[in-house]
Amino acid sequence: MLRCEECEYFRRKADGSPHLLCDPFSTVKEPECLIKWQLVQLGTMVKSHQATLDMYRRLAPLQEKMFRHMEREIDEAEDADRWKFRPFNDGNDDPSRRSDDPDDPFRV
């Protein structure tokens, strides 16, 4: 089995982590090389996912603040429009003010 350090497609990054320059479709020398390449790529995916989660953690307080502000705006708009949905009451609904006169044009 070929060690990665001995391969021409292996480089070490400044932080000491391995960097495989091999192409899994054309320059794989041994079956174990593909497994190692997959592990390195998996590590890259995990780092990317962690970076995304860190960004979400940083944005969470701002997002909560925006949601509260939007809820407050929606509640204020609903309160402002509440008059549109209340039944109209002009005072003629009071039974003591009803007229028994059949000729009354405003009779209810």
C-alpha positions in Angstrom: 0.0 0.0 0.0 1.3 3.4 -1.0 1.5 6.0 1.8 0.0 9.4 1.0 3.3 11.2 1.9 5.1 9.3 -0.8 2.5 10.1 -3.5 3.1 13.0 -6.0 -0.5 14.2 -5.5 -0.1 14.8 -1.7 0.6 18.2 -0.2 0.5 19.3 3.4 -1.2 22.6 4.2 0.3 25.3 6.4 -1.8 24.1 9.4 -0.5 20.5 8.9 -3.7 19.0 7.5 -3.4 16.8 4.4 -4.3 18.2 1.0 -4.9 15.6 -1.7 -4.6 16.9 -5.2 -5.6 13.6 -6.8 -8.7 13.4 -9.0 -10.9 10.4 -7.9 -11.9 9.8 -11.5 -8.4 9.7 -13.1 -5.4 9.8 -10.8 -6.2 7.2 -8.1 -3.3 4.9 -7.8 -4.8 2.4 -5.3 -8.3 1.6 -3.9 -7.2 2.9 -0.5 -6.5 6.3 -2.1 -10.2 6.7 -2.9 -11.2 5.9 0.7 -8.7 8.4 2.0 -9.8 11.1 -0.5 -13.4 10.5 0.6 -12.4 11.0 4.3 -10.7 14.2 3.5 -13.8 15.4 1.6 -16.0 14.4 4.4 -13.9 16.5 6.8 -14.3 19.4 4.4 -18.1 19.0 4.4 -18.1 18.9 8.2 -16.1 22.1 8.5 -18.5 23.8 6.0 -21.5 22.6 8.0 -20.0 23.9 11.2 -19.3 27.3 9.6 -23.0 27.4 8.5 -24.1 26.6 12.0 -21.9 29.3 13.5 -23.4 31.8 11.1 -26.9 30.8 12.1 -26.0 31.2 15.8 -24.7 34.7 15.1 -27.9 35.6 13.2 -30.3 34.1 15.7 -30.7 37.1 18.0 -31.2 39.4 15.0 -33.7 37.1 13.5 -35.7 36.9 16.8 -35.7 40.7 17.0 -37.0 40.9 13.5 -39.8 38.4 14.2 -40.9 40.3 17.3 -40.9 43.6 15.3 -42.9 42.0 12.5 -45.4 40.5 14.9 -45.9 43.9 16.6 -46.4 45.5 13.2 -49.0 42.9 12.2 -50.8 43.3 15.5 -50.9 47.0 15.1 -52.3 46.7 11.5 -54.9 44.2 12.7 -55.9 46.7 15.5 -56.1 49.5 13.0 -58.4 47.5 10.7 -60.6 46.1 13.4 -63.2 48.8 12.8 -63.8 47.4 9.3 -65.1 44.1 10.8 -67.3 45.4 13.6 -71.0 45.6 12.9 -72.2 49.2 12.3 -74.3 50.6 15.1 -76.0 53.9 14.4 -78.2 53.9 17.5 -81.3 52.6 15.8 -80.8 49.1 17.2 -82.0 50.3 20.6 -85.4 48.7 21.2 -86.6 51.6 23.3 -86.0 54.0 20.4 -87.9 52.0 17.8 -90.9 53.5 16.3 -94.2 51.7 16.0 -95.4 54.1 13.3 -95.9 52.2 10.1 -95.2 55.3 8.0 -91.8 55.9 9.6 -89.2 55.7 6.8 -86.4 54.8 9.3 -88.3 52.0 11.0 -86.3 48.9 11.6 
